[in-house]
């Protein structure tokens, strides 16, 4: 029974974290919210273990930055 209470409290705390941490981002751009919700924690994890280039690519994907194609003359 105590395990159920502990797990319930952890789930409530995690839900509260998601609500307050990501609510401003959701209000700013609801269409891109899921990219941020998925991309940012993965990017932080990859940056922490040393994959900085992959972290930068995921950050650009999550933020929605697009590469500008250079035209050759």
Beta strands, then each sheet from edge to edge (+ up, - down):
end
